[in-house]
Amino acid sequence: MTLIEANHVCVRFGGAEVLHDVSLGVERGEIVTIVGPNGSGKSTLLRALLGIVPLAQGEVRRAPGLRIGYVPQRLALDRSLPITVRRFLSLPQRVSAAAAAQALARVGLTGVDQLQMAALSGGQLQRVLLARALLSSPQLLVLDEPTQGLDQPGEAGFYRLIEDVRATTGAAVLMVSHDLHVVMAASDRVICLNGHVCCEGTPRVVSQAAEYRALFGLGTQGALALYQHAHDHEHAGGPHDHHHDHDQTHTHASGRHIHA
C-alpha cells in the first residue's frame, strides 16, 4: 500500500524552479533515503510532501487518515528558556506521563524526562525529537537530515534505532541524508535528487569491501554502508544542470544501480 506519493511535482520560489517533475512513492513499512548535494531540494521535497510549501505543478497524494511523525533538520532552542524534556513532549498536545516515559524508553533515553532540553547532547536531542514524533503512533516517519552534527558512532546508533522502530512499529521511514557518502544500510531504496530525480535503486550492503572498512571502521555493526551508483546519462541546460560524463561512478552508500 502506498502511504504517500508525489506525481510530477514542481516547486518554484520566486522565478527559480527548485524541484522539477519529481515523482516518488513510499510504501507501507519501507525505508526510503533521499540523498543529494546542498541546494538540491531535499528539504523542500519533504515540505512539499507534508503540504507545507505550495506546488507549482503536480500533486501529492496521501493515504486516507495517514499519521505522519516528523523529525526536523534542527531545533533552535533558546538556552535561557527553562523547559524540561517531559514538558517538551507535551507540546503542543499534552501526553500522559506513561506515554512520555514509553516513548523515551523506545529511543533509549529512560530517566531523562526532568532534564532541561538545553542540557541535552546533539544525539540526545535527536532522540527526544524522535520520541515526540513517535507519540502519534505514525504510519510514516519523515526525518530531515536527522544525524546532521552527529559523529560516526552517533550516526550509526541513530540509524540502528530507526531500523528498530521500523521493525517494532511497522512505520515506513522517509529520510533525507546530509551525507552523500553514507546512508542507512537498512534503506530499501535510495533516491538521488538534484532538483529532479537523478536515479534511484535498491541498495546492497558492501560489508566485506576494503573501502567500507577503511572509511567506516568496524564499530558501526553494519548500520552504515557504502552506496554506489553510476550515471551513464547527461543533463543538459536548465537550473538543475549538473553534467555527468558517461559511466562516471559516484560512491555514496550501499549498492550499485544504473539509470539509463
Secondary structure by P-SEA (a helix, b strand, c coil): cccccccbbbbbccccccccccccccccbbbbbbbbccccaaaaaaaaaaccccccccccccccbbbbbbbccbbbbcccccccaaaaaaccccccaaaaaaaaaaaccccccccccccccaaaaaaaaaaaaacccccbbbbccccccccaaaaaaaaaaaaaaaaaccbbbbbbbcccccccccccbbbbbcccccbbbbbbbccccaaaaacccccccccbbbbbbbbcccccccccbbbbcccbbbbccccccccc
